Amino acid sequence: MIRRVLFGMLAALVLAAPAGAGEPAAFTTDSLAKIKAQYAGRPFILNLWSVNECSYCIAELTLLGKLAKTQKRLPLVLVATDTPDYVPAMQKTLAPLGLGGVDSWVFDDPIPERLRHAIDPSWYGELPRTYLYDAQHQRETVVGVLSEQRLRAWLRKHKLVN
């Protein structure tokens, strides 16, 4: 019991850290609005993944990590659909891929369907899933692994490549 309480307190401290500081922020029903506000007037990539329930996510994260290393302005936001209990595993996954410092969030709601609906009412949880937002925040949805060709074309279109 005490261990559970201490772990909960530790998770709360971890999730209270600012996004992008290596620690994921708590993703709640209003988080997408916060992310859009952060990228007001600018395009960004919202990538949904899971360390626990997505064998295909690593391939996509590897691609994103490769680009993040060469494209310092890559406007990337990662949202893990795992629970805060998985934060250490998430960090262990992202760091070697070069994504340790990327703006990162983790689902923080006992009913994940609520969060999926807040992101996209037509999304039922399939992963990986990526949204490519333009500067007006109109989005393209990519279900499954995002190809490097499509991502590079989108980056060129929005003048985000060096």
C-alpha positions as CSV (number, residue, x, y, z in Angstrom):
1,M,0.0,0.0,0.0
2,I,2.7,2.5,1.0
3,R,4.7,1.5,-2.1
4,R,1.7,2.3,-4.3
5,V,1.2,5.7,-2.7
6,L,4.9,6.5,-3.0
7,F,4.8,5.4,-6.7
8,G,1.7,7.5,-7.3
9,M,3.4,10.6,-5.7
10,L,6.5,10.0,-7.8
11,A,4.5,9.6,-11.0
12,A,2.7,12.9,-10.1
13,L,6.0,14.7,-9.7
14,V,7.3,13.2,-13.0
15,L,4.2,14.3,-14.9
16,A,4.3,17.8,-13.4
17,A,7.5,18.5,-15.2
18,P,7.3,20.7,-18.3
19,A,6.9,18.8,-21.6
20,G,10.0,18.6,-23.6
21,A,12.2,18.4,-20.5
22,G,12.7,14.6,-20.9
23,E,9.7,13.9,-18.7
24,P,6.3,13.4,-20.3
25,A,3.4,15.7,-19.4
26,A,0.0,14.3,-18.4
27,F,-2.2,14.2,-21.4
28,T,-5.8,15.0,-20.4
29,T,-8.9,16.0,-22.4
30,D,-7.7,19.6,-22.8
31,S,-4.1,18.8,-23.7
32,L,-4.6,18.9,-27.5
33,A,-5.9,22.5,-27.2
34,K,-2.7,23.3,-25.2
35,I,-0.5,21.7,-27.9
36,K,-2.4,23.6,-30.6
37,A,-1.9,26.9,-28.7
38,Q,1.8,26.2,-28.3
39,Y,2.0,25.7,-32.1
40,A,-0.3,28.6,-33.0
41,G,0.2,29.5,-36.6
42,R,2.8,26.8,-37.1
43,P,2.6,23.3,-38.5
44,F,3.3,20.3,-36.2
45,I,3.4,16.5,-36.1
46,L,1.3,14.7,-33.4
47,N,2.4,11.1,-33.1
48,L,0.5,8.6,-31.0
49,W,2.3,5.5,-29.9
50,S,2.6,3.0,-27.1
51,V,5.5,1.3,-25.5
52,N,3.2,-1.5,-24.3
53,E,0.7,-2.2,-27.0
54,C,2.3,-1.3,-30.4
55,S,4.9,-3.4,-32.1
56,Y,4.9,-1.2,-35.2
57,C,5.5,2.0,-33.2
58,I,9.3,1.5,-32.9
59,A,9.8,1.6,-36.6
60,E,7.9,4.9,-36.8
61,L,9.7,6.3,-33.7
62,T,13.1,5.3,-35.3
63,L,12.2,7.3,-38.4
64,L,11.1,10.3,-36.3
65,G,14.3,10.0,-34.2
66,K,16.5,10.0,-37.2
67,L,14.8,13.1,-38.5
68,A,14.9,14.8,-35.1
69,K,18.6,14.4,-35.0
70,T,19.1,16.1,-38.4
71,Q,16.2,18.5,-38.4
72,K,16.5,20.6,-35.2
73,R,13.3,22.4,-36.0
74,L,11.2,19.3,-36.3
75,P,7.9,20.3,-34.7
76,L,7.2,16.9,-33.1
77,V,4.8,16.1,-30.3
78,L,4.8,12.5,-29.0
79,V,1.7,11.2,-27.1
80,A,2.0,7.8,-25.5
81,T,-1.3,6.0,-25.0
82,D,0.1,4.1,-22.1
83,T,-0.6,5.0,-18.4
84,P,1.8,7.0,-16.3
85,D,3.1,3.7,-14.8
86,Y,4.9,3.2,-18.1
87,V,6.9,6.5,-17.9
88,P,10.3,4.7,-17.2
89,A,9.8,2.3,-20.1
90,M,8.8,5.2,-22.3
91,Q,12.0,7.1,-21.5
92,K,14.1,3.9,-21.9
93,T,12.5,3.6,-25.4
94,L,12.8,7.2,-26.6
95,A,16.2,8.1,-25.3
96,P,18.3,5.8,-27.6
97,L,16.2,6.8,-30.6
98,G,17.2,10.5,-30.1
99,L,13.7,11.4,-28.9
100,G,14.5,11.9,-25.2
101,G,14.1,15.7,-25.4
102,V,11.1,15.9,-27.7
103,D,7.8,17.3,-26.4
104,S,6.3,14.2,-24.9
105,W,3.0,13.4,-23.2
106,V,1.4,10.3,-21.6
107,F,-2.3,9.5,-21.3
108,D,-3.5,10.3,-17.9
109,D,-7.2,9.3,-17.5
110,P,-8.6,6.1,-16.1
111,I,-10.9,5.9,-19.2
112,P,-8.5,6.2,-22.2
113,E,-11.5,6.3,-24.6
114,R,-12.2,9.8,-23.4
115,L,-8.7,10.9,-24.4
116,R,-8.9,9.2,-27.8
117,H,-12.2,10.9,-28.4
118,A,-10.8,14.3,-27.4
119,I,-8.1,13.8,-30.1
120,D,-10.3,12.3,-32.8
121,P,-13.8,11.1,-32.3
122,S,-13.3,8.6,-35.2
123,W,-10.2,7.0,-33.6
124,Y,-10.7,3.7,-31.9
125,G,-7.2,3.1,-30.6
126,E,-5.2,1.7,-33.6
127,L,-1.5,2.5,-33.4
128,P,0.7,4.0,-34.6
129,R,-1.4,7.0,-35.6
130,T,0.0,10.3,-36.7
131,Y,-1.6,13.7,-37.4
132,L,0.1,16.1,-39.7
133,Y,-1.2,19.6,-38.8
134,D,-0.6,22.5,-41.1
135,A,-0.2,26.1,-39.9
136,Q,-4.0,26.5,-39.8
137,H,-4.2,23.3,-37.8
138,Q,-6.1,21.4,-40.6
139,R,-4.8,17.9,-40.2
140,E,-4.0,14.8,-42.3
141,T,-4.4,11.5,-40.6
142,V,-2.0,8.7,-41.1
143,V,-3.1,5.3,-39.7
144,G,-0.3,2.8,-39.4
145,V,3.4,3.4,-39.9
146,L,4.2,6.8,-41.5
147,S,6.5,6.4,-44.5
148,E,9.6,8.4,-44.7
149,Q,8.6,9.5,-48.2
150,R,5.3,10.9,-47.0
151,L,6.9,12.6,-44.0
152,R,9.6,14.2,-46.0
153,A,7.1,15.4,-48.6
154,W,5.0,17.0,-45.8
155,L,8.1,18.6,-44.3
156,R,9.1,20.1,-47.6
157,K,5.6,21.3,-48.3
158,H,5.6,23.2,-45.0
159,K,9.3,24.4,-45.4
160,L,10.4,22.5,-42.3
161,V,13.5,20.8,-43.7
162,N,17.0,22.3,-43.4
